[in-house]
Amino acid sequence: MGRISDWISFVLSKSSTDSASELQSKAEHGDAEAQYYTKAVRRYQEAADQGDVDAQYNLGYHYFAGLGVPQNYVLAHMWFSLAASSEDIILPDQQDQAIGKRDLVASKMTRYQIAEAQRLAREWKPEKEK
């Protein structure tokens, strides 16, 4: 596992533990919405890790809103930044949307959190297909 993946796992284990365990409990007890978001996040994560810009944007949204994962502005900012800077943007307004969402997330973050998100985005490298 790469350093960023390790960091993401660490943050998720430390941040919002109640939220994470509540989500896991809901998914295990048949909450269809929780199961849907959890599965969606897994799929987005796999594709985002390989550089898929749509998956990066969607993963950023899920971290921002706390859908399928504990809410995490640092990771939301990182994924929106990666989506905004991708060379694979297809739709004309896609980059503007990613930038707008990244800036919205940044307005809710401390300077330290923004710096951490920017560092993660700089260090991020796509994984090879599995």
C-alpha positions as CSV (number, residue, x, y, z in Angstrom):
1,M,0.0,0.0,0.0
2,G,1.2,3.5,-0.8
3,R,1.8,6.3,1.7
4,I,-1.4,8.1,0.7
5,S,-3.5,5.0,1.0
6,D,-2.0,4.5,4.5
7,W,-2.7,8.1,5.4
8,I,-6.3,7.8,4.2
9,S,-6.8,4.6,6.3
10,F,-5.3,6.3,9.3
11,V,-7.5,9.4,9.0
12,L,-10.6,7.3,8.5
13,S,-9.8,5.3,11.6
14,K,-9.2,8.4,13.7
15,S,-11.7,10.8,12.3
16,S,-15.3,10.4,13.2
17,T,-15.1,6.9,14.6
18,D,-18.7,7.0,15.8
19,S,-19.8,8.0,12.3
20,A,-17.7,5.1,10.7
21,S,-19.0,2.5,13.1
22,E,-22.6,3.8,12.7
23,L,-22.3,3.5,8.9
24,Q,-20.9,0.0,9.2
25,S,-23.6,-1.0,11.5
26,K,-26.3,0.4,9.2
27,A,-24.8,-1.4,6.2
28,E,-24.5,-4.7,8.1
29,H,-28.1,-4.5,9.3
30,G,-29.6,-4.1,5.9
31,D,-29.9,-0.3,5.5
32,A,-30.2,-0.2,1.7
33,E,-29.1,3.4,1.5
34,A,-25.9,2.8,3.6
35,Q,-25.2,-0.3,1.5
36,Y,-25.6,1.6,-1.7
37,Y,-23.2,4.4,-0.7
38,T,-20.7,2.1,0.7
39,K,-20.6,0.1,-2.5
40,A,-20.5,3.2,-4.6
41,V,-17.5,4.6,-2.6
42,R,-15.6,1.3,-3.1
43,R,-16.1,1.5,-6.8
44,Y,-15.2,5.2,-7.0
45,Q,-12.1,4.6,-4.9
46,E,-10.8,1.8,-7.2
47,A,-11.4,4.0,-10.3
48,A,-10.1,7.2,-8.7
49,D,-6.9,5.4,-7.5
50,Q,-6.3,4.7,-11.2
51,G,-6.8,8.3,-12.3
52,D,-10.4,8.3,-13.4
53,V,-11.5,12.0,-13.2
54,D,-15.2,11.3,-12.8
55,A,-14.5,8.9,-9.9
56,Q,-12.2,11.5,-8.3
57,Y,-14.9,14.1,-8.5
58,N,-17.6,11.7,-7.1
59,L,-15.3,10.5,-4.4
60,G,-14.6,14.1,-3.4
61,Y,-18.4,14.6,-3.2
62,H,-18.9,11.5,-1.0
63,Y,-16.2,12.6,1.4
64,F,-17.6,16.2,1.5
65,A,-21.1,15.0,2.2
66,G,-20.2,11.9,4.3
67,L,-22.0,9.5,2.0
68,G,-20.7,6.0,2.4
69,V,-17.6,7.3,4.3
70,P,-17.2,9.5,7.4
71,Q,-17.2,13.2,6.3
72,N,-13.6,14.3,5.7
73,Y,-12.9,17.7,4.2
74,V,-9.2,17.0,3.7
75,L,-9.9,14.0,1.5
76,A,-12.7,15.8,-0.3
77,H,-10.4,18.7,-1.1
78,M,-7.7,16.3,-2.3
79,W,-10.0,14.4,-4.6
80,F,-11.6,17.6,-6.0
81,S,-8.1,19.1,-6.6
82,L,-7.1,16.0,-8.5
83,A,-10.2,16.1,-10.6
84,A,-9.7,19.8,-11.3
85,S,-6.1,19.3,-12.4
86,S,-6.7,16.2,-14.5
87,E,-5.7,16.2,-18.2
88,D,-8.6,13.8,-18.9
89,I,-11.4,16.2,-18.4
90,I,-14.0,15.7,-21.1
91,L,-16.9,18.1,-20.4
92,P,-16.2,21.8,-20.7
93,D,-17.5,22.8,-17.3
94,Q,-16.2,19.7,-15.5
95,Q,-13.0,21.5,-14.4
96,D,-15.0,24.6,-13.2
97,Q,-17.3,22.3,-11.2
98,A,-14.4,20.6,-9.5
99,I,-12.7,23.9,-8.7
100,G,-16.0,25.3,-7.3
101,K,-16.5,22.2,-5.0
102,R,-12.9,22.3,-3.9
103,D,-13.2,26.0,-3.0
104,L,-16.5,25.3,-1.1
105,V,-14.8,22.6,0.9
106,A,-11.8,24.9,1.5
107,S,-14.1,27.5,3.0
108,K,-14.9,25.0,5.8
109,M,-11.3,24.0,6.5
110,T,-8.4,25.3,8.6
111,R,-5.2,26.4,6.9
112,Y,-3.5,23.3,8.3
113,Q,-6.2,21.1,6.7
114,I,-5.9,22.9,3.4
115,A,-2.1,22.5,3.4
116,E,-2.5,18.8,4.2
117,A,-5.0,18.3,1.4
118,Q,-2.7,20.1,-1.0
119,R,0.3,18.0,0.1
120,L,-1.7,14.8,-0.5
121,A,-2.8,15.9,-3.9
122,R,0.8,16.7,-4.9
123,E,2.1,13.4,-3.7
124,W,-0.8,11.3,-5.2
125,K,0.2,8.9,-8.0
126,P,-2.3,6.7,-9.9
127,E,-2.1,3.0,-9.1
128,K,-1.7,0.4,-11.8
129,E,-4.8,-1.5,-12.7
130,K,-5.4,-4.5,-10.5
